[in-house]
Amino acid sequence: MTSNADNHLSEERNEKLYGKIEDLTFKGTTTIGVAARDGVILASDTRVTMGSMVAHKKGKKVYRIDDRLAMTISGNVADAQRTVELLKADARIYRLENKRSMPVKTAARLVANLFFSARMAPYIAQILVGGVDDSGPHVYALDPFGSLTEEKTVATGSGSPIAYGVLEDKIKDGMLVSEALPIVVRSVVSAMKRNVATGDSFDVALIDEKGYRELAEEEKRGL
């Protein structure tokens, strides 16, 4: 059994190695998740930073996991991408065994268990898991230690305070995807204008009963 003293020493060691978790996960990127009445919207910018340097201008941060299941990533790229691949593998196994898509909460709980089991040397990532299942549209937010919360509207990353300013002012309960979509895009664009670690372009994915779909460039320009 691990004592409180051992946990404290592990936390001190991790802070020396990685810095404070909240500093690392709040350093760059803006990702957004909205659970509307008829589906889910996931969005992110595409800028990847390494300290003060822009390491990549077209980084992918929204990933399809299954037909009606997706996730966004922010934080350490290697940790986040490993999380994506593990969840994709679990979703495929679930589909083979159960002949249906993995429920959104099950997917989020798997990521939470993964992060919690590695809490002594944590995955430096913040994840949004969103999708549509038999119980409707859902979005879940996860921190590096595996804390799991269901949200109607959520943003992560260094641009999130700016994004929240738009989202909390404009998003209303019961909105349709078509009504919420322009607001989500406006919130990402606002973060790109005001946060230096957010920028270059943005990606938007829609998940509904028909499945997962990413907006084409022409559609994004029209919003």
ZIKAHU-V949984 format. One record per pair of residues at least 4 apart in sequence whose C-alpha atoms are under 8 Angstrom apart, sorted by the first residue. I is the first residue (numbers start at 1). J is the second residue. Records with the same first field share a line. If there is no record, write none. Layout:
BEGIN
I=J + J
END
This chain:
BEGIN
2=6 + 7
3=7
4=8
5=9
6=10
7=11 + 120
8=12
9=13
10=14 + 120
11=15 + 120
12=16
13=17
14=18 + 19 + 120 + 121
15=19 + 20 + 21
18=24
19=23 + 24
20=24
21=25 + 124 + 144
22=26
23=27
24=75 + 76 + 124
25=74 + 75 + 76 + 124 + 125 + 126 + 157
26=75 + 156 + 157 + 158
27=75 + 157 + 158 + 197
28=48 + 49 + 74 + 75 + 157 + 158 + 159 + 197 + 198
29=44 + 45 + 46 + 47 + 48 + 74 + 75 + 156 + 157 + 158 + 159 + 197 + 198
30=44 + 45 + 74 + 155 + 156 + 157 + 158 + 159 + 160 + 163 + 188 + 191 + 198
31=42 + 43 + 44 + 45 + 61 + 72 + 73 + 74 + 155 + 156 + 157 + 160 + 188
32=41 + 42 + 43 + 44 + 128 + 153 + 154 + 155 + 156 + 184 + 188
33=40 + 41 + 42 + 43 + 128 + 130 + 139 + 152 + 153 + 154 + 155
34=40 + 41 + 42 + 139 + 151 + 152 + 153 + 154 + 180 + 184
35=39 + 40 + 41 + 130 + 137 + 138 + 139 + 151 + 152 + 153
36=40 + 41 + 137 + 152 + 173 + 174 + 175 + 176 + 177 + 180
37=137 + 174 + 175 + 176 + 177
38=136 + 137 + 176 + 177 + 208 + 209
39=131 + 132 + 136 + 137 + 176 + 177 + 206 + 207 + 208 + 209
40=130 + 131 + 132 + 137 + 138 + 139 + 177 + 206 + 207 + 208
41=177 + 181 + 184 + 204 + 205 + 206 + 207
42=62 + 71 + 72 + 130 + 204 + 205 + 206
43=62 + 72 + 184 + 185 + 188 + 202 + 203 + 204 + 205
44=61 + 62 + 72 + 188 + 202 + 203 + 204
45=61 + 188 + 192 + 198 + 199 + 200 + 201 + 202 + 203
46=56 + 57 + 58 + 59 + 60 + 61 + 198 + 199 + 200 + 201 + 202 + 203
47=54 + 55 + 56 + 57 + 58 + 59 + 197 + 198 + 199 + 200 + 201
48=54 + 55 + 56 + 57 + 58 + 59 + 197
49=53 + 54 + 55 + 56 + 197
50=54 + 55
54=197
57=199 + 200 + 201
58=200 + 201
60=203
61=72 + 73 + 74 + 203
62=70 + 71 + 72 + 73 + 203 + 204 + 205
63=70 + 71 + 72 + 84
64=69 + 70 + 71 + 212
65=69 + 70 + 71 + 84 + 87 + 88 + 91
66=70 + 88 + 91 + 92 + 101 + 102 + 212
67=101 + 211 + 212
68=101 + 131 + 132 + 133 + 207 + 208 + 209 + 210 + 211 + 212
69=102 + 104 + 129 + 130 + 131 + 132 + 207 + 212
70=129 + 130 + 131 + 207 + 212
71=84 + 127 + 128 + 129 + 130
72=127 + 128 + 129
73=80 + 81 + 125 + 126 + 127 + 128
74=80 + 125 + 126 + 127 + 156 + 157
75=79 + 80 + 124 + 125 + 126 + 157
76=80 + 123 + 124 + 125
77=81 + 125
78=82
79=83 + 123 + 124 + 125
80=84 + 123 + 124 + 125 + 126 + 127
81=85
82=86
83=87 + 111
84=88
85=89
86=90
87=91 + 107 + 110 + 111
88=92
89=93
90=94
91=95 + 101 + 102 + 107
92=96
93=97
94=98 + 99 + 100 + 101 + 102
95=99 + 100 + 101 + 102
96=100
101=133
102=106 + 107
103=107 + 132 + 133 + 134
104=108 + 129 + 130 + 131 + 132 + 133 + 138 + 139
105=109 + 138 + 140
106=110
107=111 + 129
108=112 + 129 + 140 + 142 + 148
109=113 + 148
110=114
111=115 + 142 + 146
112=116 + 142 + 145 + 146 + 147 + 148
113=117 + 146
114=118 + 146
115=119 + 122 + 123 + 144 + 145 + 146
116=122 + 144 + 145 + 146 + 147
118=122 + 123 + 145
119=123 + 144 + 145 + 146
122=144 + 145
123=144 + 145
124=144
125=143 + 144
126=141 + 142 + 143 + 144 + 156
127=141 + 142 + 143
128=139 + 140 + 141 + 142
129=139 + 140 + 141
130=137 + 138 + 139 + 140
131=137 + 138 + 139 + 207 + 208
132=136 + 137 + 138 + 207 + 208 + 209
133=137
137=208
138=150 + 151 + 152
139=150 + 151 + 152 + 153
140=148 + 149 + 150 + 151
141=148 + 149 + 150 + 151 + 154
142=146 + 147 + 148 + 149
143=147 + 148
153=167 + 171
154=164
155=160 + 163 + 164
156=160
158=195 + 197 + 198
159=163 + 191 + 192 + 194 + 195 + 197 + 198
160=164 + 191
161=165
162=166 + 187 + 190 + 191 + 194
163=167 + 187 + 188 + 190 + 191
164=168 + 187
165=169 + 187
166=170 + 183 + 186 + 187
167=171 + 183 + 184 + 187
170=183
171=175 + 180 + 183
175=179 + 180
176=180
177=181
178=182
179=183
180=184
181=185
182=186 + 223
183=187
184=188
185=189 + 204 + 223
186=190
187=191
188=192 + 202
189=193 + 202
190=194
191=195 + 198 + 199
192=196 + 197 + 198 + 199 + 200
193=198 + 199
195=199
203=214 + 215
204=214 + 215
205=212 + 213 + 214 + 215
206=212 + 213 + 214 + 215
207=211 + 212 + 213
208=212
215=219 + 220
216=220
217=221
218=222
219=223
END
